[in-house]
């Protein structure tokens, strides 16, 4: 991968992150910010 390609990929990632930051900072989407992760813990004996 050339330096130019690396820079282009980095710019794409930065743009995506900036869009996500704007989305998460938008007060209209307060309900969408709540994420419920259920955890499943199992005791395993080796």
Residue frames as qw, qx, qy, qz and C-alpha x, y, z in Angstrom:
[[0.000, 0.891, 0.455, 0.000, 0.00, 0.00, 0.00],
 [0.431, 0.427, -0.015, 0.795, 1.43, 3.33, -1.01],
 [0.176, -0.228, -0.416, 0.863, 1.59, 6.41, 1.17],
 [0.292, -0.052, -0.250, -0.922, -1.09, 8.06, -0.95],
 [0.577, -0.286, -0.691, -0.328, -3.44, 5.13, -0.39],
 [0.445, -0.298, -0.669, 0.515, -2.78, 5.18, 3.36],
 [0.007, 0.128, 0.171, -0.977, -3.57, 8.90, 3.50],
 [0.440, -0.147, -0.457, -0.759, -6.78, 8.41, 1.50],
 [0.583, -0.327, -0.743, -0.027, -7.91, 5.61, 3.83],
 [0.313, -0.257, -0.526, 0.748, -7.11, 7.70, 6.89],
 [0.185, 0.006, -0.067, -0.980, -9.15, 10.62, 5.51],
 [0.545, -0.259, -0.624, -0.497, -12.11, 8.27, 4.93],
 [0.533, -0.343, -0.708, 0.313, -11.91, 7.02, 8.52],
 [0.142, -0.168, -0.303, 0.927, -11.69, 10.58, 9.86],
 [0.347, -0.117, -0.316, -0.875, -14.75, 11.59, 7.82],
 [0.597, -0.320, -0.706, -0.207, -16.69, 8.60, 9.15],
 [0.437, -0.306, -0.606, 0.590, -15.72, 9.42, 12.72],
 [0.032, 0.053, 0.081, -0.995, -16.72, 13.07, 12.29],
 [0.492, -0.232, -0.491, -0.681, -20.14, 11.99, 10.98],
 [0.599, -0.346, -0.714, 0.110, -20.58, 9.66, 13.95],
 [0.272, -0.196, -0.434, 0.836, -19.63, 12.42, 16.40],
 [0.254, -0.066, -0.141, -0.955, -22.19, 14.77, 14.84],
 [0.587, -0.281, -0.643, -0.402, -24.84, 12.03, 14.98],
 [0.563, -0.333, -0.670, 0.352, -24.17, 11.20, 18.62],
 [0.170, -0.151, -0.292, 0.929, -24.14, 14.88, 19.61],
 [0.295, -0.271, -0.410, -0.820, -27.50, 15.51, 17.99],
 [0.299, -0.053, 0.640, -0.706, -30.14, 15.79, 20.72],
 [0.730, 0.121, -0.181, -0.648, -32.85, 14.33, 18.46],
 [0.766, 0.166, -0.616, -0.083, -31.25, 10.94, 18.77],
 [0.288, -0.519, 0.618, -0.515, -31.08, 10.71, 22.58],
 [0.878, -0.082, 0.300, -0.364, -33.21, 7.56, 22.59],
 [0.872, 0.427, -0.240, 0.023, -31.00, 5.92, 19.98],
 [0.166, 0.683, -0.619, 0.349, -27.96, 6.40, 22.21],
 [0.645, -0.361, 0.548, -0.393, -29.28, 3.91, 24.76],
 [0.632, 0.300, -0.691, -0.183, -27.90, 0.49, 24.01],
 [0.770, -0.392, 0.358, -0.355, -28.82, -2.57, 26.03],
 [0.487, 0.414, -0.768, -0.024, -26.20, -5.29, 26.02],
 [0.880, -0.373, 0.094, -0.280, -27.20, -8.48, 27.76],
 [0.089, 0.609, -0.781, 0.106, -24.31, -10.37, 29.23],
 [0.960, -0.112, -0.168, -0.194, -24.23, -14.13, 29.36],
 [0.048, -0.660, 0.712, -0.232, -21.71, -15.40, 31.85],
 [0.961, -0.089, -0.221, -0.139, -21.02, -19.09, 32.15],
 [0.446, -0.684, 0.576, -0.033, -18.62, -20.60, 34.60],
 [0.858, 0.380, -0.341, -0.048, -16.28, -22.93, 32.79],
 [0.681, -0.589, 0.433, 0.046, -14.03, -25.36, 34.55],
 [0.439, 0.659, -0.587, -0.168, -10.82, -26.31, 32.77]]
